[in-house]
Amino acid sequence: MPVTNKTSSPQPRKSRAIGTKSLPTPEEIAFRAYQIYLDRNGAPGNAFEDWTRAERELLAGALKPRRKPSPKSQAA
């Protein structure tokens, strides 16, 4: 009788995280790209360039290390 391993079934993929921040979702990138389009007052542009710029900006924000609060800014 064959032995089946229940742990071999595919597991749902979790979002990749860097530190405590997760990478931007496609929806977040699309929203930022739309904001870039609106910043141009809706003038024709390149959707791919808007997308890659949005992706770069959001990734840069996700990759920035978070600073620890200084002793002065911590609640007493």
PyRosetta script that sets phi, psi and omega in degrees:
from pyrosetta import init, pose_from_sequence

init()
pose = pose_from_sequence("MPVTNKTSSPQPRKSRAIGTKSLPTPEEIAFRAYQIYLDRNGAPGNAFEDWTRAERELLAGALKPRRKPSPKSQAA")
pose.set_psi(1, 127.9)
pose.set_omega(1, -177.9)
pose.set_phi(2, -70.6)
pose.set_psi(2, 144.5)
pose.set_omega(2, 178.0)
pose.set_phi(3, -93.9)
pose.set_psi(3, 126.5)
pose.set_omega(3, 178.3)
pose.set_phi(4, -101.6)
pose.set_psi(4, 138.9)
pose.set_omega(4, 179.8)
pose.set_phi(5, -103.5)
pose.set_psi(5, 113.0)
pose.set_omega(5, -177.3)
pose.set_phi(6, -68.9)
pose.set_psi(6, -20.8)
pose.set_omega(6, -178.3)
pose.set_phi(7, -82.3)
pose.set_psi(7, -4.5)
pose.set_omega(7, -178.4)
pose.set_phi(8, -84.6)
pose.set_psi(8, -4.6)
pose.set_omega(8, 179.1)
pose.set_phi(9, -71.0)
pose.set_psi(9, 150.0)
pose.set_omega(9, -178.2)
pose.set_phi(10, -62.7)
pose.set_psi(10, 137.7)
pose.set_omega(10, 178.4)
pose.set_phi(11, -100.2)
pose.set_psi(11, 146.2)
pose.set_omega(11, 176.2)
pose.set_phi(12, -62.1)
pose.set_psi(12, 140.9)
pose.set_omega(12, -178.9)
pose.set_phi(13, -78.1)
pose.set_psi(13, 133.2)
pose.set_omega(13, 176.6)
pose.set_phi(14, -91.5)
pose.set_psi(14, 153.1)
pose.set_omega(14, 178.0)
pose.set_phi(15, -66.9)
pose.set_psi(15, 142.5)
pose.set_omega(15, 178.6)
pose.set_phi(16, -75.0)
pose.set_psi(16, 136.3)
pose.set_omega(16, -178.9)
pose.set_phi(17, -122.2)
pose.set_psi(17, 148.3)
pose.set_omega(17, 176.1)
pose.set_phi(18, -119.6)
pose.set_psi(18, 113.8)
pose.set_omega(18, -175.4)
pose.set_phi(19, 65.0)
pose.set_psi(19, -126.1)
pose.set_omega(19, 177.8)
pose.set_phi(20, -101.6)
pose.set_psi(20, -6.0)
pose.set_omega(20, 179.8)
pose.set_phi(21, -99.0)
pose.set_psi(21, 141.9)
pose.set_omega(21, 177.9)
pose.set_phi(22, -95.5)
pose.set_psi(22, 161.3)
pose.set_omega(22, 178.5)
pose.set_phi(23, -70.3)
pose.set_psi(23, 152.6)
pose.set_omega(23, -178.7)
pose.set_phi(24, -65.3)
pose.set_psi(24, 144.9)
pose.set_omega(24, 177.8)
pose.set_phi(25, -82.9)
pose.set_psi(25, 162.1)
pose.set_omega(25, 175.7)
pose.set_phi(26, -57.8)
pose.set_psi(26, -33.0)
pose.set_omega(26, 178.4)
pose.set_phi(27, -66.3)
pose.set_psi(27, -40.4)
pose.set_omega(27, 178.3)
pose.set_phi(28, -66.0)
pose.set_psi(28, -40.2)
pose.set_omega(28, 179.0)
pose.set_phi(29, -65.4)
pose.set_psi(29, -44.1)
pose.set_omega(29, 179.6)
pose.set_phi(30, -61.2)
pose.set_psi(30, -41.1)
pose.set_omega(30, 179.2)
pose.set_phi(31, -64.2)
pose.set_psi(31, -43.3)
pose.set_omega(31, 178.9)
pose.set_phi(32, -65.6)
pose.set_psi(32, -38.6)
pose.set_omega(32, 177.7)
pose.set_phi(33, -62.7)
pose.set_psi(33, -38.4)
pose.set_omega(33, 177.4)
pose.set_phi(34, -65.9)
pose.set_psi(34, -38.9)
pose.set_omega(34, 176.3)
pose.set_phi(35, -61.9)
pose.set_psi(35, -39.7)
pose.set_omega(35, 178.1)
pose.set_phi(36, -62.6)
pose.set_psi(36, -42.8)
pose.set_omega(36, 177.0)
pose.set_phi(37, -59.5)
pose.set_psi(37, -44.3)
pose.set_omega(37, 179.6)
pose.set_phi(38, -66.9)
pose.set_psi(38, -33.9)
pose.set_omega(38, 177.2)
pose.set_phi(39, -60.6)
pose.set_psi(39, -27.4)
pose.set_omega(39, 176.5)
pose.set_phi(40, -86.5)
pose.set_psi(40, 9.9)
pose.set_omega(40, -176.6)
pose.set_phi(41, 60.2)
pose.set_psi(41, 32.8)
pose.set_omega(41, 177.1)
pose.set_phi(42, 73.4)
pose.set_psi(42, 12.9)
pose.set_omega(42, 179.0)
pose.set_phi(43, -66.5)
pose.set_psi(43, 147.7)
pose.set_omega(43, 178.8)
pose.set_phi(44, -57.3)
pose.set_psi(44, 143.5)
pose.set_omega(44, 179.6)
pose.set_phi(45, -154.6)
pose.set_psi(45, -156.6)
pose.set_omega(45, -178.9)
pose.set_phi(46, -114.0)
pose.set_psi(46, 112.7)
pose.set_omega(46, -177.5)
pose.set_phi(47, -60.5)
pose.set_psi(47, -37.2)
pose.set_omega(47, 179.8)
pose.set_phi(48, -64.2)
pose.set_psi(48, -42.5)
pose.set_omega(48, 178.3)
pose.set_phi(49, -64.9)
pose.set_psi(49, -39.6)
pose.set_omega(49, 176.9)
pose.set_phi(50, -61.2)
pose.set_psi(50, -43.2)
pose.set_omega(50, -179.2)
pose.set_phi(51, -63.6)
pose.set_psi(51, -47.7)
pose.set_omega(51, -177.1)
pose.set_phi(52, -67.8)
pose.set_psi(52, -35.1)
pose.set_omega(52, 176.6)
pose.set_phi(53, -65.0)
pose.set_psi(53, -44.8)
pose.set_omega(53, 178.6)
pose.set_phi(54, -60.5)
pose.set_psi(54, -43.8)
pose.set_omega(54, 179.7)
pose.set_phi(55, -61.6)
pose.set_psi(55, -45.4)
pose.set_omega(55, 179.0)
pose.set_phi(56, -60.1)
pose.set_psi(56, -46.2)
pose.set_omega(56, -178.1)
pose.set_phi(57, -62.3)
pose.set_psi(57, -45.2)
pose.set_omega(57, -178.0)
pose.set_phi(58, -70.0)
pose.set_psi(58, -37.9)
pose.set_omega(58, 177.2)
pose.set_phi(59, -65.9)
pose.set_psi(59, -38.9)
pose.set_omega(59, 178.8)
pose.set_phi(60, -61.6)
pose.set_psi(60, -39.5)
pose.set_omega(60, 177.8)
pose.set_phi(61, -67.6)
pose.set_psi(61, -36.0)
pose.set_omega(61, -179.7)
pose.set_phi(62, -73.9)
pose.set_psi(62, -27.3)
pose.set_omega(62, -176.2)
pose.set_phi(63, -89.6)
pose.set_psi(63, -13.1)
pose.set_omega(63, -179.3)
pose.set_phi(64, -65.7)
pose.set_psi(64, 130.7)
pose.set_omega(64, 177.1)
pose.set_phi(65, -70.0)
pose.set_psi(65, 140.0)
pose.set_omega(65, 178.9)
pose.set_phi(66, -82.4)
pose.set_psi(66, 133.0)
pose.set_omega(66, 179.7)
pose.set_phi(67, -79.6)
pose.set_psi(67, 144.6)
pose.set_omega(67, 173.2)
pose.set_phi(68, -78.5)
pose.set_psi(68, 142.0)
pose.set_omega(68, 179.1)
pose.set_phi(69, -65.3)
pose.set_psi(69, 143.2)
pose.set_omega(69, 177.6)
pose.set_phi(70, -71.0)
pose.set_psi(70, 159.9)
pose.set_omega(70, -179.5)
pose.set_phi(71, -57.1)
pose.set_psi(71, -32.0)
pose.set_omega(71, -178.7)
pose.set_phi(72, -69.0)
pose.set_psi(72, -33.5)
pose.set_omega(72, -175.7)
pose.set_phi(73, -87.9)
pose.set_psi(73, -5.8)
pose.set_omega(73, 177.5)
pose.set_phi(74, -77.7)
pose.set_psi(74, 146.5)
pose.set_omega(74, -179.6)
pose.set_phi(75, -66.7)
pose.set_psi(75, 143.4)
pose.set_omega(75, -178.6)
pose.set_phi(76, -90.6)
pose.dump_pdb("model.pdb")
